[in-house]
Amino acid sequence: MMFDGSTVLVIDDSFETTELLSDCLTMNACHVLKADTGNKALQILRQNEIDVAVVDINLPDMNGISLLDPIKTHDPTIAIVMITGYPEPNFVVDAMKKGASDFLVKPFDLDKLLIVMMRVMREREILREKKDILDKLEDKKKIEMLNRQLQKKIEELSTMFHISNSLNGLSIAEDVYEKMLQLVREVLNPRSCAFYLAGHDSQELILVLEHKDNGTKPHERRLVLSDEFVPKSGLSMTYLTRNGTVFLPLIIKDQRVGYIAVEGRKGKGVFPSDDLFLLKLVAEKAAIKIENKMLYESLYNSILDTLSSLIIAIDRRDSYTKGHCERVAEMCLQLGERMNISEYERSVLGIVSPIHDLGKIGIADEVLLKPGSLTNKEYEVMKGHAAMGEEIMKRFEILAEEAKIIRHHHERFDGKGYPDQLAAAAIPLCSRIIAVCDAYDAMTSDRPYRKALSLGEAMEEIKRGSGKQFDPPVAEAFMSVMASGARPE
């Protein structure tokens, strides 16, 4: 990496934090010096040439921010990274004004540390170049040259920030590979770029995604890399140039998962070293995002399996509930497709609709399994299942938004539902969709105290409830789905 051989001063009174940072930076070829107080840090600073200082805000003998002035006075090119467990806006602003380059919040992951180190070392290089040029300035011509160089560096830093911000800001539902190629197009302006998926045991690459100019020859659908390149590329960011196209590996957990292929920049042919640096930054940030997404999806699926197990437990208690959630889920997905809702909303429906009655796990058997009609008091208890479902689901932070859908799936369009008496558009769209499908399945299912309604009778009830119990456009779309012959099994 670009900070190989750099000297880093770690200033923190926490032995664990100091050792963690030291081990990680040493593994990345940095020379690490350590201090547990501000005064020791200043002594080390006077005796050594420091590239980066990593400073904890809270030190035993002084506030970490008070160290910034003497550090910058000693050497204004030293890049400073502040670390804290309790970030406050005032501290951040004060530190940035005094020359801090970045912040790390405890606990932080090592990938984030390395990205921050890469960025601040780049800033350190820029500051040193600026200082060297300033020391040698003698006339207006050199000042103009400095301004041009500084402008170029500022543009480069802005580009680096744009790359990091664009990938860090992606939601879990967005396509990382698509965004990665968009950034390559924006930053490098190539004739074409593509992403190839690499086989685990094969040197064959398969084209997954491609962006190209009109008239540009398309990328090969399949290609094979040379024997000598594949082992080497799996260990580093080594790139290969083939027929005017740069191939850069995307590496996750020391495994090459694919390659970014970029054809020469418009009007310039091959890529200069600055462009290759930006291409590597895109690849590294994308790899971190993809790895995080894989971990997130694994956790997500594990949680959904747990919640689905609770639904199975409810099914075994209540013969009516058995099959109900599956039928409602099937209708919800058909209805969402008919309404042309967004991909995100379809995803939410796919998660929530099969477990919308999750809260019934907390309803006592004498109420849940009662063969006859419920008393007013019992009905109030049963109504509590919507809020209980939300309580269970929101314990998993990554499902906080989905938990709201469960809470509101018994709200009415006219505001007379429960638990919060929301009305119209204040009710989440997915909740409004579930409400119609849930009511239809309830009406067309046999209960001990009444027979199921026919399809025609149920459709009349849906029609009568439009604008009262149900959202009119949702009710209309549902009747259209049913009229087309779609039926849950």
C-alpha positions in Angstrom: 0.0 0.0 0.0 1.0 3.6 -0.4 1.8 4.0 3.3 4.5 1.3 3.3 7.5 2.5 5.5 5.6 5.4 7.0 6.2 6.4 10.6 3.0 6.5 12.7 2.8 7.9 16.2 -0.1 6.3 18.2 -1.2 8.4 21.2 -3.7 6.6 23.4 -3.8 5.6 27.1 -5.7 2.4 26.3 -3.3 -0.5 26.0 -5.8 -2.5 24.0 -6.4 0.2 21.4 -2.7 1.0 21.1 -1.8 -2.6 20.5 -4.6 -3.2 18.0 -3.5 -0.1 16.0 0.1 -1.0 16.3 -0.4 -4.6 15.1 -2.6 -3.6 12.1 -0.2 -0.8 11.0 2.9 -2.9 11.5 1.4 -5.7 9.3 1.0 -3.0 6.6 4.7 -2.1 6.7 4.4 0.9 9.0 6.9 1.9 11.7 4.8 2.5 14.8 5.8 4.6 17.8 3.5 4.6 20.9 2.8 7.1 23.7 0.2 6.9 26.5 0.3 10.6 27.5 0.5 14.0 25.6 3.9 14.9 27.1 5.4 11.6 26.0 4.1 12.2 22.6 5.7 15.6 22.3 9.0 14.2 23.4 8.8 11.5 20.7 7.8 14.1 18.2 11.0 16.1 18.9 13.2 13.0 18.4 11.6 11.5 15.3 10.2 12.4 11.9 6.5 11.5 12.0 4.2 11.0 9.0 0.9 10.4 10.7 -0.3 11.0 14.3 -3.3 9.0 15.6 -4.5 10.9 18.7 -7.2 10.0 21.2 -9.3 12.9 22.4 -9.1 11.9 26.0 -5.6 11.6 27.5 -4.5 11.4 31.1 -2.6 14.7 31.2 -4.3 16.8 28.5 -7.1 17.0 26.0 -6.0 15.4 22.7 -7.2 18.4 20.7 -4.7 20.6 22.6 -1.9 18.4 21.0 -2.8 19.5 17.5 -1.2 23.0 17.7 2.2 21.8 18.9 2.1 18.9 16.3 1.3 21.3 13.4 3.8 23.9 14.7 6.5 21.3 14.7 5.6 20.0 11.3 2.6 21.3 9.4 2.7 18.3 7.0 2.0 15.7 9.6 -1.4 14.1 9.0 -3.5 13.8 12.1 -6.3 11.2 12.7 -8.4 11.7 15.9 -10.0 8.8 17.7 -12.8 8.8 20.2 -15.5 6.7 21.7 -18.0 9.5 22.0 -17.9 11.9 19.0 -19.4 15.3 19.6 -20.0 17.8 16.8 -18.1 20.6 18.7 -15.0 18.4 19.2 -15.1 17.4 15.5 -15.4 21.0 14.3 -12.7 22.2 16.7 -10.3 19.4 15.7 -10.8 20.0 12.0 -10.1 23.8 12.5 -6.8 22.9 14.2 -5.7 20.7 11.4 -7.1 17.2 12.0 -7.4 15.2 8.7 -10.0 12.6 9.8 -11.9 11.0 12.7 -12.2 7.3 13.7 -15.0 6.4 16.2 -14.4 3.5 18.6 -15.0 0.6 18.0 -13.7 0.9 14.5 -12.9 -1.9 12.0 -9.5 -2.3 10.5 -10.7 -1.9 6.9 -11.9 1.6 7.8 -8.5 2.3 9.5 -6.6 1.4 6.3 -8.9 3.5 4.1 -8.4 6.5 6.4 -4.6 5.9 6.5 -4.5 5.7 2.7 -6.4 9.0 2.4 -4.4 10.9 5.0 -1.1 9.7 3.6 -2.2 11.0 0.3 -2.9 14.3 2.0 0.5 14.2 3.7 2.2 13.8 0.3 0.3 16.8 -1.0 1.2 18.9 2.0 4.9 17.9 1.7 4.9 18.7 -2.0 3.3 22.1 -1.3 5.9 22.8 1.4 8.8 21.8 -0.9 7.5 24.0 -3.6 6.9 26.9 -1.3 10.4 26.6 0.1 11.8 27.0 -3.5 9.4 29.7 -4.8 11.3 32.7 -6.2 9.1 34.3 -8.7 5.6 34.6 -10.1 6.0 31.8 -12.6 6.7 29.3 -9.8 3.7 30.6 -7.9 1.5 30.0 -10.9 2.9 26.5 -11.3 2.2 25.8 -7.6 -1.4 27.0 -8.0 -1.9 24.6 -11.0 -0.4 21.7 -9.1 -2.4 22.5 -6.0 -5.6 22.7 -8.0 -4.8 19.3 -9.5 -4.3 17.8 -6.1 -7.5 19.4 -4.8 -9.3 17.8 -7.7 -7.7 14.5 -6.9 -8.7 14.7 -3.2 -12.3 15.7 -4.3 -12.4 12.7 -6.6 -11.1 10.4 -3.8 -13.8 11.8 -1.5 -16.5 11.3 -4.2 -15.4 7.7 -4.6 -15.5 6.9 -0.9 -18.7 8.8 -0.3 -20.5 7.2 -3.2 -19.7 3.6 -2.2 -20.1 4.2 1.5 -23.5 5.8 0.9 -25.0 2.8 -0.9 -27.9 1.1 0.7 -28.0 -2.7 1.2 -30.5 -3.0 -1.7 -28.4 -1.1 -4.3 -26.1 -2.8 -6.8 -22.4 -2.4 -5.8 -21.1 -3.6 -9.1 -23.3 -1.2 -11.1 -22.2 1.7 -8.9 -18.5 0.6 -9.2 -18.7 0.8 -13.0 -20.5 4.1 -12.9 -17.7 5.6 -10.8 -15.1 4.2 -13.2 -16.9 6.0 -16.0 -17.2 9.2 -14.0 -13.6 9.3 -12.8 -11.6 7.9 -15.7 -13.8 8.6 -18.7 -12.7 5.4 -20.5 -14.0 4.2 -23.8 -15.5 1.2 -22.0 -15.4 -0.7 -18.7 -16.8 -4.0 -17.5 -16.9 -6.4 -14.6 -15.9 -10.1 -15.1 -16.8 -12.8 -12.5 -13.9 -15.1 -11.8 -14.4 -18.9 -11.2 -12.9 -20.3 -8.0 -11.0 -23.1 -9.7 -10.8 -21.7 -13.2 -8.9 -19.0 -15.0 -12.0 -18.3 -17.2 -13.7 -15.0 -16.6 -17.4 -14.4 -17.4 -18.8 -11.0 -18.3 -21.4 -9.8 -15.9 -21.8 -6.1 -16.5 -20.6 -3.7 -19.2 -20.7 0.1 -19.9 -19.4 1.4 -23.3 -19.6 4.2 -25.8 -21.6 3.9 -29.0 -19.4 2.4 -31.6 -17.0 0.8 -29.1 -16.3 -2.9 -29.6 -18.1 -4.9 -26.9 -16.1 -6.9 -24.4 -15.6 -10.6 -24.9 -18.3 -12.6 -23.1 -15.8 -15.1 -21.8 -12.0 -14.9 -21.7 -9.0 -16.7 -20.1 -6.2 -14.9 -18.3 -2.6 -16.1 -18.5 -1.2 -18.7 -16.1 1.5 -16.4 -14.6 -1.0 -13.6 -13.9 -3.7 -15.4 -11.9 -1.7 -16.6 -8.9 0.0 -13.2 -8.6 -3.3 -11.1 -8.9 -4.9 -13.1 -6.1 -2.4 -11.8 -3.6 -2.3 -8.1 -4.4 -3.8 -5.3 -6.5 -1.5 -6.3 -9.5 -3.1 -5.3 -12.8 -2.7 -6.8 -16.2 -2.8 -5.0 -19.6 -4.2 -7.0 -22.4 -4.9 -5.5 -25.9 -5.2 -2.0 -24.5 -7.5 -3.0 -21.6 -6.5 -2.9 -18.0 -7.7 -5.8 -15.8 -7.6 -5.1 -12.1 -8.7 -7.9 -9.6 -11.4 -7.4 -7.0 -10.2 -9.2 -3.9 -12.3 -10.2 -0.9 -10.7 -12.1 2.0 -7.6 -12.9 -0.1 -9.8 -14.4 -2.9 -10.2 -12.9 -6.3 -13.9 -12.6 -7.0 -13.7 -10.9 -10.3 -11.9 -8.3 -12.4 -12.6 -4.7 -13.5 -11.8 -4.3 -17.1 -11.1 -0.8 -18.4 -10.3 0.2 -22.0 -8.0 3.2 -22.5 -9.1 6.7 -21.6 -10.6 8.7 -24.4 -8.0 10.7 -26.3 -5.1 9.4 -24.0 -4.7 5.7 -24.8 -3.2 4.0 -21.7 -3.9 5.1 -18.2 -1.3 7.3 -16.3 -0.3 6.3 -12.7 -2.8 8.8 -11.1 -5.7 7.1 -12.9 -4.5 3.7 -11.9 -4.3 4.9 -8.3 -8.0 6.0 -8.5 -9.0 2.7 -10.2 -7.4 0.8 -7.3 -9.2 3.0 -4.8 -12.6 2.2 -6.5 -11.7 -1.5 -6.4 -10.7 -1.5 -2.7 -13.7 0.5 -1.6 -16.1 -1.7 -3.7 -14.5 -4.9 -2.2 -15.1 -3.6 1.3 -18.7 -2.7 0.5 -19.4 -6.1 -1.1 -17.8 -8.0 1.9 -20.0 -6.0 4.3 -23.0 -6.7 2.2 -22.3 -10.4 2.3 -22.0 -10.3 6.1 -25.2 -8.2 6.4 -27.2 -10.6 4.2 -25.9 -13.6 6.1 -27.1 -12.0 9.4 -30.3 -10.9 7.7 -31.1 -14.4 6.6 -30.3 -15.9 10.0 -32.7 -13.4 11.7 -35.5 -14.2 9.2 -35.0 -17.9 9.7 -35.4 -17.3 13.5 -38.6 -15.2 12.9 -40.0 -17.8 10.5 -39.5 -20.5 13.2 -41.8 -18.4 15.4 -44.4 -18.4 12.7 -44.1 -22.2 12.4 -44.7 -22.4 16.2 -47.8 -20.3 15.8 -49.0 -22.5 13.0 -48.7 -25.5 15.2 -50.8 -23.8 17.9 -53.5 -22.5 15.7 -55.0 -24.4 12.8 -56.5 -21.3 11.2 -53.1 -19.5 11.1 -51.5 -22.5 9.4 -51.1 -21.6 5.8 -52.6 -18.1 6.3 -49.3 -16.2 6.3 -48.1 -18.1 3.1 -51.3 -17.3 1.3 -51.2 -13.6 2.3 -47.5 -13.4 1.3 -48.3 -14.8 -2.2 -51.2 -12.4 -2.7 -49.1 -9.4 -1.5 -46.3 -10.1 -4.0 -48.9 -10.5 -6.8 -50.5 -7.2 -5.8 -47.2 -5.4 -5.4 -46.3 -6.5 -9.0 -49.7 -5.3 -10.3 -49.2 -1.9 -8.6 -45.7 -1.7 -10.0 -44.2 -0.7 -6.6 -40.5 -0.2 -6.3 -37.9 -3.0 -6.0 -37.3 -1.9 -2.4 -41.0 -2.1 -1.4 -41.2 -5.6 -3.1 -38.3 -6.7 -1.1 -39.9 -5.4 2.1 -43.2 -7.2 1.3 -41.2 -10.4 0.6 -39.7 -10.2 4.1 -42.7 -8.9 6.2 -45.8 -10.5 4.6 -44.9 -14.1 5.6 -44.4 -13.1 9.2 -47.0 -10.3 9.6 -48.8 -12.2 12.4 -45.5 -12.7 14.3 -47.0 -11.0 17.4 -49.6 -13.8 17.9 -46.8 -15.8 19.6 -47.5 -13.6 22.6 -51.3 -14.1 22.6 -52.6 -16.5 25.2 -54.2 -19.8 24.0 -57.6 -19.1 25.5 -57.8 -16.0 23.2 -55.9 -17.2 20.2 -57.5 -20.6 20.0 -61.0 -19.7 21.2 -63.6 -21.5 19.0 -66.2 -18.8 19.2 -66.4 -15.1 18.8 -64.2 -13.0 21.0 -65.6 -10.8 23.8 -64.7 -7.1 23.7 -62.0 -7.6 26.2 -60.6 -10.6 24.4 -60.6 -8.6 21.1 -58.6 -5.9 22.7 -56.0 -8.5 23.8 -56.0 -9.9 20.2 -55.4 -6.5 18.8 -52.2 -6.3 20.7 -50.5 -8.8 18.3 -49.6 -6.0 15.9 -47.6 -4.0 18.5 -46.2 -7.3 19.9 -44.9 -8.2 16.4 -43.2 -4.9 16.1 -41.6 -5.3 19.5 -40.2 -8.7 18.6 -38.9 -7.6 15.2 -37.4 -4.2 16.2 -35.1 -5.9 18.6 -33.1 -6.7 15.5 -31.9 -3.2 14.5 -31.5 -4.0 10.8 -35.2 -4.8 10.7 -36.4 -1.6 12.4 -38.2 -0.3 9.2 -39.8 -3.6 8.5 -41.1 -3.7 12.1 -43.2 -0.6 11.4 -44.9 -2.4 8.6 -46.0 -5.2 11.0 -47.2 -2.6 13.6 -49.5 -0.9 11.1 -51.0 -3.8 9.0 -54.3 -3.4 10.9 -54.7 0.4 10.4 -57.7 1.5 8.4 -57.7 4.0 5.5 -60.3 6.1 7.4 -58.1 6.3 10.6 -60.3 3.9 12.6 -57.9 1.0 12.8 -55.2 0.1 15.4 -52.9 0.5 17.1 -52.2 4.1 16.2 -55.3 5.2 14.2 -53.2 6.3 11.2 -55.1 7.3 8.1 -54.5 7.4 4.3 -50.9 8.0 3.2 -49.7 8.1 6.8 -50.0 4.3 6.8 -47.0 2.7 5.1 -47.8 1.4 1.6 -46.7 -2.1 2.4 -49.0 -2.1 5.4 -51.9 -1.0 3.2 -51.2 -3.9 0.8 -51.0 -6.5 3.6 -54.3 -5.2 5.1 -56.3 -6.0 1.9 -54.7 -9.4 1.4 -55.0 -10.3 5.1 -58.7 -9.3 5.2 -59.5 -11.3 2.0 -57.8 -14.5 3.3 -59.7 -14.1 6.7 -63.0 -13.7 4.9 -62.4 -16.7 2.6 -61.3 -19.1 5.4 -63.6 -21.2 7.5 -63.8 -20.4 11.2 -65.5 -22.4 14.0 -68.2 -19.7 14.3 -68.8 -19.0 10.6 -68.4 -20.4 7.1 -66.0 -18.9 4.6 -67.3 -16.3 2.2 -67.3 -17.1 -1.5 -65.0 -15.2 -3.9 -67.8 -13.0 -5.1 -69.0 -12.2 -1.5 -65.4 -11.4 -0.5 -64.9 -9.1 -3.5 -68.1 -7.2 -2.6 -66.7 -6.7 1.0 -63.4 -5.4 -0.4 -65.3 -3.1 -2.7 -67.5 -1.8 0.1 -64.5 -1.3 2.3 -62.6 0.8 -0.3 -62.0 4.3 1.1 -63.0 3.1 4.6 -61.0 0.1 5.6 -58.9 -0.1 2.5 -56.8 2.3 0.4 -58.9 2.7 -2.8 -56.1 2.2 -5.4 -54.8 -0.8 -3.4 -58.4 -2.3 -3.3 -58.9 -1.7 -7.0 -55.6 -3.3 -7.9 -56.4 -6.3 -5.7 -59.8 -6.8 -7.3 -58.0 -6.6 -10.7 -55.6 -9.4 -9.6 -58.4 -11.6 -8.4 -60.4 -10.9 -11.6 -57.4 -12.1 -13.7 -57.7 -15.5 -12.1 -54.7 -15.3 -9.7 -55.4 -17.3 -6.6 -53.2 -18.3 -3.6 -52.8 -22.0 -3.3 
